[in-house]
Amino acid sequence: MTMQRVLFPRLHLAEVEDQSWCPSWLREHSHKALLRTWRMAVSTRGPPAVQACQILVDQLGGLKNATKYTFVDACAGAGGPTPLIEQHMNQQLKSAGLHSVRFILTDLWPDIKAWREITSGSEKISYVEQPIDATKGVRLVAPEGKECRMFNLSFHHFDDTPAEKVLTSAVDSADAFVFYDSIFELTHRTLPALLNTTLIILSPFVTTLRDWWWSPMYLLFTYIIPIIPIFYAIDGYVSCARCRTADETWNLLTRHTGLSVPEWELKNGWELRSGQQVVLPPFGTLYWYTGVKRENV
């Protein structure tokens, strides 16, 4: 699928959710909305989380190869799509007669309450209580195993210098990485992404009644004083402005080396790939970027 046209240069603007003063109830509202987005089954190929799982398995070389990895969500937040990806992947592995795989949740700001709830529902998901900085390359898997580092709708939060450290860390201390954003991402600087974001901005007028009908605070700040829709608008469009193309992403790895991307791949023994897939018709597109270390390296 041809990459959709990028409409404007990347801008690393400030998101409200990144600020220390952002109230926890705003974050909770958006995290619940994002989780619902990953679960929405409006495509014949299944919810976005299921499609992301299939992309991940395909990029690792199929189910048999996937069993070689432990999957580390490096910026897990409140959990995002990882529990859904784990569930679908391990169901596929079981159906194929293969052993299950483990997923580990980590973050610079661990959400222990949310993670305890997640791990209570699956013995194949665990978490690290201590803060882990994704820019510093803490490997959690033994040398004889393989680690795949995941970034779900999170890579755009890093400006170029820390983003370069995140990528370099993954290359130096892991065996594969996947970004759904700019590296599994539903936002971007493209017309479909901006249109999809507009629909998401309007969604609180529906979801607040569904999820928070019992809360005078959420009702007030959605329908009377629309702080929640404004918050969605600011962070939604800023997220779009922050996302990177494949060329911009891989340039973070090569810009100080003097090498082209193919030369860098050959020298370092990695294969870098990218793509996009409509997961929420008509506009919702998942942009993904992967790196896999070659077997003989």
Buried (B, 14 or more C-beta within 10 A) or exposed (E): EEBBEBEEEBEBEEBBBEEEEBEEEBBBBBBBBBBBBBBBEEBEEBBBBBBBBBBBBBBBEEBEBBBBBBBBBBBBBBBBBBBBBBBBBBEBBEEEEBEBBBBBBBBEEBBEEBBEEBBEEBEBBBBBEEEBBBBEBBBBBEEEEBBBBBBBBBBBBBEBEEBBBBBBBBBEBBBBBBBBBBBBBBBBBBEBBBEBBBEBBEBBEEBBEEBBEEBEEBBEBBBEEBBBBBBBBBBBBBBBBBBBBBEBBBBBBBEEEEBEBEEBBEEBEBEBBBBBBBBBEEBBBBBBBBBBBEEEE
